[in-house]
Amino acid sequence: MFYEMTVTQFIKMLNNLSAFMDKAVQFAETKKFDLDVLLNGRLAPDQFNFIRQVQIACDTAKIGASRLTGKEAPQHADTEKTLPELKARIESTIEYLKTFSPKDYVEAGSRKVSQPRWEGKWVTGEEFATQHMIPNFYFHLTTAYAILRHNGVDVGKKDYLGAMPFKQ
């Protein structure tokens, strides 16, 4: 269950995020303005910009998977400033997530999970996934989406949800 809720969904949503970015490029080209306006856009003065939202969404996916499984996560320096660099970060995160299988998550729900800012406190893997990892991932992904949407990029619910696994 945790594999499907995290790895499977995070890969899908990171691909959707990359597609939002393609639409942002088209929008900036059509309107003839510098794409950096969107990359540095934010919804509020005290909120992170688009670049940082993407970085945190990627970190939440990869580090969360690492904490639930005990596997080492790749490091990123948070130096991305351009769209190709952000897309490379997304792709790197997706490639890392593809290294997992459901077997890696067998003990995930009962694993003790902590992080430095929790000052020695911990939660179970189930609590971590459902109360921190998944909500945090979607918060930053949604904020990145909202920054683009707020600035006029033609993204909507179908873009956000992406392809559905419809059956007939």
GUTI-810369 format. One line per field, with one value per residue: residue number from 1; residue in one letter; x, y, z of N, C-alpha, C in turn. Coordinates in nm, 4 decimals, padded with zeros to 6 digits. Atoms other than C-alpha are relative to their C-alpha. Layout:
% residues N
k	c(NUM  ...)
r	c(A  ...)
n_u	c(X  ...)
n_v	c(Y  ...)
n_w	c(Z  ...)
ca_u	c(X  ...)
ca_v	c(Y  ...)
ca_w	c(Z  ...)
c_u	c(X  ...)
c_v	c(Y  ...)
c_w	c(Z  ...)
//
This chain:
% residues 168
k	c(1  2  3  4  5  6  7  8  9  10  11  12  13  14  15  16  17  18  19  20  21  22  23  24  25  26  27  28  29  30  31  32  33  34  35  36  37  38  39  40  41  42  43  44  45  46  47  48  49  50  51  52  53  54  55  56  57  58  59  60  61  62  63  64  65  66  67  68  69  70  71  72  73  74  75  76  77  78  79  80  81  82  83  84  85  86  87  88  89  90  91  92  93  94  95  96  97  98  99  100  101  102  103  104  105  106  107  108  109  110  111  112  113  114  115  116  117  118  119  120  121  122  123  124  125  126  127  128  129  130  131  132  133  134  135  136  137  138  139  140  141  142  143  144  145  146  147  148  149  150  151  152  153  154  155  156  157  158  159  160  161  162  163  164  165  166  167  168)
r	c(M  F  Y  E  M  T  V  T  Q  F  I  K  M  L  N  N  L  S  A  F  M  D  K  A  V  Q  F  A  E  T  K  K  F  D  L  D  V  L  L  N  G  R  L  A  P  D  Q  F  N  F  I  R  Q  V  Q  I  A  C  D  T  A  K  I  G  A  S  R  L  T  G  K  E  A  P  Q  H  A  D  T  E  K  T  L  P  E  L  K  A  R  I  E  S  T  I  E  Y  L  K  T  F  S  P  K  D  Y  V  E  A  G  S  R  K  V  S  Q  P  R  W  E  G  K  W  V  T  G  E  E  F  A  T  Q  H  M  I  P  N  F  Y  F  H  L  T  T  A  Y  A  I  L  R  H  N  G  V  D  V  G  K  K  D  Y  L  G  A  M  P  F  K  Q)
n_u	c(00.0815  -00.0829  -00.0687  00.0938  00.0364  -00.1142  -00.0817  00.0818  00.0646  -00.0995  -00.0526  00.1043  00.0172  -00.1211  00.0135  00.0983  -00.0688  -00.0863  00.0890  00.0406  -00.1133  00.0021  00.1032  -00.0529  -00.0912  00.0845  00.0664  -00.0995  -00.0370  00.1148  00.0187  -00.1286  -00.0662  -00.1053  00.0499  -00.0438  00.1104  00.0787  -00.0841  -00.0201  00.1302  00.0479  00.1379  -00.0017  -00.1375  -00.0716  00.0066  -00.1053  00.0300  00.0273  -00.1189  -00.0121  00.1131  -00.0381  -00.1075  00.0546  00.0830  -00.0938  -00.0622  00.0993  00.0195  -00.1174  -00.0408  00.1070  -00.0174  -00.1196  00.0301  00.0931  -00.0602  -00.1376  -00.0946  -00.0653  00.0553  -00.1000  -00.0088  00.0067  -00.0578  00.0961  -00.0603  00.0720  00.0476  00.0607  00.0968  -00.0651  -00.0544  00.1129  00.0499  -00.0988  00.0215  00.1205  -00.0338  -00.0879  00.0848  00.0809  -00.0884  -00.0245  00.1228  00.0181  -00.0841  00.0739  00.1058  00.0864  -00.0727  -00.0759  00.0928  00.0653  -00.0071  00.0062  00.0999  -00.0422  -00.1346  -00.0106  -00.0471  -00.0308  -00.0818  -00.0746  00.0752  00.0941  -00.0734  00.0041  00.1341  00.0229  00.1340  -00.0061  00.0015  00.1379  00.0284  -00.0847  00.0521  00.1339  00.0150  -00.1056  -00.0575  00.0976  00.0525  -00.1046  -00.0243  00.1095  -00.0001  -00.0982  00.0394  00.1168  -00.0438  -00.0672  00.1100  00.0746  -00.0828  00.0131  00.1405  00.0217  -00.0686  00.0629  -00.0317  00.1224  00.0034  00.1265  00.0127  -00.0440  -00.1464  -00.0418  00.0279  -00.0708  00.0702  00.0724  -00.0045  00.1372  00.0266  00.1251)
n_v	c(-00.1188  -00.1208  -00.0142  -00.0594  -00.1347  -00.0905  00.0120  -00.0019  -00.1304  -00.1064  00.0029  -00.0569  -00.1431  -00.0698  -00.0107  -00.1057  -00.1262  -00.0269  -00.0434  -00.1382  -00.0847  -00.0135  -00.1003  -00.1298  -00.0442  -00.0436  -00.1229  -00.1084  -00.0273  -00.0637  -00.1344  -00.0685  -00.0457  00.0881  00.1115  -00.0189  -00.0621  00.1099  00.0823  -00.0730  -00.0418  00.0537  -00.0411  -00.0981  -00.0437  00.0853  00.1385  00.0350  -00.0158  00.1219  00.0862  00.0668  00.0933  00.1205  00.0655  00.0638  00.1139  00.1081  00.0465  00.0717  00.1316  00.0886  00.0199  00.0768  00.1407  00.0451  00.0196  00.1126  00.1265  00.0127  -00.0155  -00.1301  -00.0898  -00.0853  -00.1385  -00.1086  -00.1190  -00.1114  -00.1106  -00.0167  -00.1357  00.0001  00.1065  00.1296  00.0523  00.0507  00.1223  00.1039  00.0402  00.0830  00.1280  00.0711  00.0490  00.1095  00.1162  00.0575  00.0660  00.1223  00.1075  00.0657  00.0952  00.0207  00.0766  -00.0939  -00.0663  00.0994  -00.0420  -00.1465  -00.0522  00.0102  -00.0575  -00.1262  -00.1044  -00.1277  -00.0888  -00.0867  -00.1096  00.0535  00.0023  00.1298  00.0592  00.0839  00.0508  00.1245  -00.0210  -00.0290  -00.1377  -00.0861  -00.0033  -00.0580  -00.1296  -00.0944  00.0166  -00.0173  -00.1372  -00.0959  00.0121  -00.0635  -00.1432  -00.0684  00.0206  -00.0846  -00.1396  -00.0226  -00.0089  -00.1240  -00.1129  -00.0076  -00.0314  -00.1389  -00.0868  00.0094  00.1220  00.0758  00.1314  00.0212  00.1222  00.1163  -00.0011  00.0349  00.1425  00.0819  00.1143  00.0860  00.1405  00.0415  00.1352  00.0111)
n_w	c(00.0000  -00.0070  00.1284  00.0951  -00.0465  00.0072  00.1212  00.1218  00.0147  00.0113  00.1375  00.0857  -00.0241  00.0442  00.1457  00.0250  -00.0285  00.1151  00.1084  -00.0309  00.0353  00.1457  00.0296  -00.0432  00.1066  00.1111  -00.0407  -00.0005  00.1395  00.0652  -00.0564  00.0189  -00.1219  -00.0493  -00.0801  -00.1385  -00.0744  -00.0565  -00.0870  -00.1249  -00.0501  -00.1271  -00.0279  -00.1089  -00.0242  -00.0954  00.0467  00.0944  00.1418  00.0766  00.0002  -00.1298  -00.0128  00.0751  -00.0746  -00.1207  00.0426  00.0338  -00.1240  -00.0796  00.0621  -00.0093  -00.1387  -00.0624  00.0390  -00.0702  -00.1426  -00.0173  00.0406  -00.0467  00.1119  00.0094  00.1027  00.0656  -00.0474  00.0971  -00.0635  00.0022  00.0757  00.1262  00.0301  00.1324  00.0251  00.0237  -00.1258  -00.0786  00.0637  -00.0291  -00.1398  -00.0015  00.0634  -00.0927  -00.1089  00.0560  00.0210  -00.1323  -00.0449  00.0788  -00.0538  -00.1076  00.0326  -00.1170  -00.1028  -00.0826  -00.0924  -00.0854  -00.1403  -00.0035  -00.0927  -00.1396  -00.0146  -00.0739  00.0903  -00.0621  00.0813  -00.0921  -00.0634  -00.0985  -00.1271  -00.0652  00.0019  00.1169  00.0281  00.0777  00.1452  00.0406  -00.0388  00.0830  00.1369  00.0113  -00.0656  00.0373  00.1331  00.1076  00.0020  00.0331  00.1442  00.0742  -00.0291  00.0852  00.1397  00.0244  -00.0018  00.1287  00.0957  -00.0232  00.0448  00.1458  00.0311  -00.0413  00.0953  00.1309  00.0757  00.0249  -00.0621  -00.0699  -00.0780  00.0790  -00.0018  -00.1348  -00.0249  00.0982  00.0593  -00.0935  00.0433  00.0317  00.0503  00.0753)
ca_u	c(00.0000  00.2728  00.4565  00.1486  00.0621  00.4124  00.6383  00.3687  00.1848  00.4952  00.6354  00.3041  00.2773  00.6405  00.5822  00.2733  00.4845  00.7324  00.4429  00.3243  00.6697  00.6440  00.3229  00.4995  00.7656  00.4996  00.3175  00.6326  00.7263  00.3765  00.3550  00.7201  00.8499  01.1439  01.0645  01.2575  00.9525  00.7610  01.0521  01.0974  00.7241  00.5596  00.2074  00.2982  00.6049  00.6878  00.6439  00.9079  00.9295  00.8490  01.2066  01.2115  00.8652  00.9953  01.3101  01.1107  00.8589  01.1498  01.3211  01.0018  00.9547  01.3105  01.3931  01.0535  01.1052  01.4495  01.3189  01.0418  01.2769  01.6204  01.7756  02.0180  01.8685  02.0664  02.1797  02.0894  02.2649  01.9561  02.1418  01.8883  01.8111  01.6869  01.4067  01.6426  01.8093  01.4716  01.3583  01.6841  01.6166  01.2680  01.4028  01.6766  01.4162  01.1935  01.4865  01.5667  01.2024  01.2025  01.4688  01.2087  00.9690  00.6767  00.9131  01.1164  00.8074  00.7173  00.8270  00.7626  00.4535  00.6229  00.9641  01.0669  01.1089  01.2754  01.4542  01.7012  01.4528  01.2338  01.5003  01.5053  01.1304  01.0000  00.6816  00.5962  00.6386  00.2611  00.2291  00.5174  00.3713  00.0138  00.0703  00.3905  00.5368  00.2286  00.0697  00.4036  00.4668  00.1232  00.1498  00.4635  00.3445  00.0123  00.1857  00.4099  00.0963  -00.0798  00.2131  00.1954  -00.1856  -00.1915  00.0457  -00.1716  -00.0230  -00.3010  -00.2958  -00.6091  -00.7391  -00.6800  -00.3155  -00.2849  -00.4487  -00.2778  -00.3693  -00.6259  -00.6157  -00.9637  -01.1042  -01.3743)
ca_v	c(00.0000  00.2515  00.1824  00.2681  00.5726  00.7116  00.5839  00.5185  00.8438  01.0575  00.9434  01.0234  01.3652  01.4598  01.3793  01.6015  01.8785  01.8483  01.8829  02.1992  02.3377  02.2670  02.4689  02.7485  02.7646  02.7878  03.0591  03.2688  03.2333  03.3268  03.6274  03.7180  03.7434  03.5880  03.2449  03.3469  03.5529  03.2272  03.0352  03.3042  03.3622  03.3077  03.3358  03.5456  03.7453  03.5035  03.1886  03.0045  03.0659  02.8116  02.6810  02.6040  02.4429  02.1996  02.1277  02.0526  01.8323  01.6292  01.6125  01.5048  01.2202  01.0882  01.1445  01.0150  00.6953  00.6672  00.7060  00.4510  00.1897  00.2602  00.3127  00.6002  00.8980  01.0935  01.4421  01.7562  02.0873  02.3075  02.5172  02.4922  02.8248  02.7256  02.5153  02.2482  02.2186  02.1796  01.9211  01.7301  01.7308  01.5952  01.3247  01.2327  01.1980  00.9839  00.7586  00.7115  00.6303  00.3716  00.1757  00.0809  -00.2104  -00.3043  -00.5454  -00.2487  -00.1257  -00.4452  -00.3043  00.0635  00.1098  00.0048  00.1641  00.4404  00.7611  01.0780  01.3757  01.6260  01.9067  01.6761  01.6819  01.3100  01.2539  00.9941  00.8621  00.5301  00.4930  00.4872  00.8130  00.9654  00.8707  00.9754  01.2802  01.4298  01.2873  01.2680  01.5971  01.7803  01.6470  01.7569  02.0940  02.1861  02.0322  02.2164  02.5419  02.5078  02.4434  02.7439  02.9777  02.8925  02.9054  03.2378  03.3833  03.2787  02.9459  02.7344  02.4454  02.2957  02.0015  01.7547  01.8636  01.8286  01.4844  01.3572  01.0355  00.8216  00.4410  00.4095  00.0641  -00.0381)
ca_w	c(00.0000  00.0920  -00.2323  -00.4405  -00.2273  -00.2502  -00.5285  -00.7888  -00.7244  -00.6795  -01.0151  -01.1830  -01.0200  -01.0855  -01.4524  -01.4401  -01.2837  -01.5688  -01.8141  -01.6314  -01.6913  -02.0638  -02.0683  -01.8783  -02.1514  -02.4226  -02.2284  -02.1781  -02.5462  -02.6636  -02.4319  -02.5017  -02.1466  -01.9654  -01.8193  -01.5067  -01.4095  -01.3591  -01.2087  -00.9457  -00.8984  -00.5624  -00.4260  -00.1222  -00.0183  00.2641  00.0541  -00.1458  -00.5193  -00.7910  -00.8064  -00.4340  -00.4490  -00.7129  -00.5118  -00.1966  -00.3810  -00.5200  -00.1803  -00.0073  -00.2564  -00.2510  00.1167  00.2224  00.0250  00.1793  00.5329  00.4796  00.3377  00.4836  00.1390  00.0809  -00.1073  -00.3669  -00.2712  -00.4648  -00.3972  -00.4501  -00.7073  -00.9895  -01.1540  -01.4998  -01.6374  -01.7792  -01.4382  -01.2661  -01.5197  -01.4656  -01.0912  -01.1447  -01.3779  -01.1300  -00.8553  -01.0769  -01.1694  -00.8007  -00.7203  -00.9998  -00.8069  -00.5440  -00.5487  -00.3239  -00.1426  -00.0195  00.1673  00.3550  00.6925  00.6089  00.8252  01.1472  01.0843  01.3262  01.1267  01.2449  01.0990  01.2453  01.3081  01.5180  01.7919  01.8684  01.8341  01.5919  01.4342  01.2749  00.9004  00.8659  01.0575  00.8649  00.5264  00.5986  00.8192  00.6819  00.3612  00.1405  00.2554  00.2281  -00.1239  -00.2439  -00.0681  -00.2625  -00.5897  -00.5620  -00.4750  -00.7825  -00.9909  -00.8315  -00.9019  -01.2713  -01.2815  -01.0940  -01.3524  -01.6458  -01.7543  -01.9057  -01.6612  -01.5126  -01.3167  -01.6015  -01.6148  -01.2389  -01.2218  -01.5362  -01.7123  -01.5355  -01.5440  -01.6938  -01.7708  -02.0177)
c_u	c(00.0866  00.0753  -00.0909  -00.0348  00.1149  00.0700  -00.0837  -00.0609  00.1006  00.0605  -00.1017  -00.0063  00.1240  00.0023  -00.1011  00.0629  00.0911  -00.0827  -00.0524  00.1090  00.0102  -00.1032  00.0458  00.0941  -00.0807  -00.0671  00.0963  00.0411  -00.1118  -00.0171  00.1275  00.0539  00.0976  -00.0601  00.0406  -00.1071  -00.0835  00.0818  00.0234  -00.1297  -00.0346  -00.1415  -00.0084  00.1450  00.0799  -00.0021  00.1130  -00.0453  -00.0191  00.1186  00.0074  -00.1144  00.0327  00.1074  -00.0559  -00.0904  00.0894  00.0639  -00.0973  -00.0204  00.1191  00.0409  -00.1068  00.0105  00.1200  -00.0300  -00.0941  00.0651  00.1413  00.1036  00.0552  -00.0602  00.1123  -00.0066  -00.0145  00.0432  -00.0948  00.0567  -00.0718  -00.0499  -00.0751  -00.0988  00.0688  00.0598  -00.1110  -00.0537  00.0972  -00.0155  -00.1224  00.0325  00.0903  -00.0799  -00.0850  00.0851  00.0329  -00.1236  -00.0237  00.0862  -00.0719  -00.0994  -00.0887  00.0706  00.0790  -00.0852  -00.0671  -00.0031  -00.0212  -00.0947  00.0438  00.1398  -00.0068  00.0623  00.0204  00.0738  00.0640  -00.0838  -00.1043  00.0664  -00.0172  -00.1364  -00.0156  -00.1485  00.0164  00.0022  -00.1392  -00.0367  00.0792  -00.0583  -00.1311  -00.0138  00.1086  00.0392  -00.0997  -00.0593  00.1052  00.0316  -00.1084  -00.0103  00.0937  -00.0308  -00.1172  00.0383  00.0736  -00.1050  -00.0703  00.0793  -00.0140  -00.1415  -00.0305  00.0600  -00.0486  00.0325  -00.1264  00.0133  -00.1298  -00.0005  00.0463  00.1521  00.0511  -00.0175  00.0772  -00.0863  -00.0634  00.0022  -00.1398  -00.0048  -00.1293  -00.0571)
c_v	c(00.1262  00.0238  00.0706  00.1440  00.0993  -00.0123  00.0129  00.1378  00.1126  00.0045  00.0637  00.1517  00.0808  00.0113  00.1079  00.1373  00.0391  00.0483  00.1419  00.0952  00.0191  00.1047  00.1405  00.0574  00.0539  00.1341  00.1185  00.0363  00.0739  00.1447  00.0848  00.0630  -00.1080  -00.1067  00.0127  00.0668  -00.1089  -00.0832  00.0655  00.0505  -00.0689  00.0508  00.1066  00.0366  -00.0906  -00.1479  -00.0245  00.0195  -00.1366  -00.0956  -00.0786  -00.0987  -00.1318  -00.0770  -00.0758  -00.1179  -00.1195  -00.0572  -00.0816  -00.1408  -00.0918  -00.0277  -00.0784  -00.1477  -00.0600  -00.0304  -00.1180  -00.1351  -00.0220  00.0097  00.1429  00.0823  00.0795  00.1421  00.0951  00.1273  00.1197  00.1234  00.0271  00.1431  00.0064  -00.1151  -00.1329  -00.0607  -00.0561  -00.1298  -00.1166  -00.0499  -00.0894  -00.1379  -00.0847  -00.0609  -00.1176  -00.1247  -00.0673  -00.0753  -00.1313  -00.1159  -00.0779  -00.1009  -00.0138  -00.0759  00.0909  00.0609  -00.0946  00.0439  00.1500  00.0545  00.0001  00.0579  00.1280  00.1030  00.1288  00.0859  00.1016  00.1070  -00.0477  -00.0232  -00.1304  -00.0658  -00.0824  -00.0324  -00.1337  00.0349  00.0321  00.1439  00.0983  00.0149  00.0764  00.1400  00.1013  -00.0113  00.0306  00.1411  00.1032  -00.0019  00.0743  00.1495  00.0727  -00.0173  00.0914  00.1475  00.0336  00.0163  00.1357  00.1235  00.0166  00.0429  00.1471  00.0983  -00.0179  -00.1223  -00.0852  -00.1437  -00.0101  -00.1329  -00.1236  -00.0077  -00.0473  -00.1505  -00.0911  -00.1144  -00.0863  -00.1429  -00.0561  -00.1417  00.0027  -00.1381)
c_w	c(00.0000  -00.1303  -00.1011  00.0377  -00.0144  -00.1355  -00.1269  -00.0239  -00.0161  -00.1396  -00.0953  00.0151  -00.0375  -00.1521  -00.0371  00.0228  -00.1157  -00.1192  00.0251  -00.0471  -00.1511  -00.0413  00.0395  -00.1060  -00.1179  00.0312  -00.0059  -00.1421  -00.0724  00.0457  -00.0065  00.1290  00.0464  00.0921  00.1465  00.0857  00.0664  00.0982  00.1357  00.0605  00.1312  00.0229  00.1077  00.0284  00.0938  -00.0390  -00.0989  -00.1440  -00.0675  00.0052  00.1306  00.0231  -00.0704  00.0758  00.1208  -00.0358  -00.0327  00.1259  00.0840  -00.0557  00.0249  00.1439  00.0753  -00.0321  00.0721  00.1463  00.0233  -00.0273  00.0530  -00.1103  -00.0018  -00.1139  -00.0654  00.0563  -00.1180  00.0728  00.0060  -00.0710  -00.1315  -00.0145  -00.1323  -00.0131  -00.0312  00.1272  00.0883  -00.0582  00.0244  00.1437  00.0117  -00.0567  00.0900  00.1151  -00.0476  -00.0185  00.1327  00.0483  -00.0751  00.0504  00.1104  -00.0554  00.1238  00.1130  00.0932  00.1106  00.0989  00.1464  00.0178  00.1063  00.1448  00.0255  00.0831  -00.0927  00.0792  -00.1015  00.0954  00.0701  00.1015  00.1364  00.0773  00.0065  -00.1269  -00.0124  -00.0724  -00.1486  -00.0505  00.0326  -00.0858  -00.1397  -00.0081  00.0583  -00.0361  -00.1478  -00.1128  00.0009  -00.0402  -00.1498  -00.0783  00.0281  -00.0965  -00.1477  -00.0352  -00.0013  -00.1295  -00.1106  00.0118  -00.0428  -00.1512  -00.0389  00.0309  -00.1006  -00.1430  -00.0829  -00.0076  00.0503  00.0781  00.0719  -00.0769  -00.0068  00.1354  00.0258  -00.0946  -00.0511  00.1087  -00.0534  -00.0275  -00.0548  -00.0801  00.0120)
//
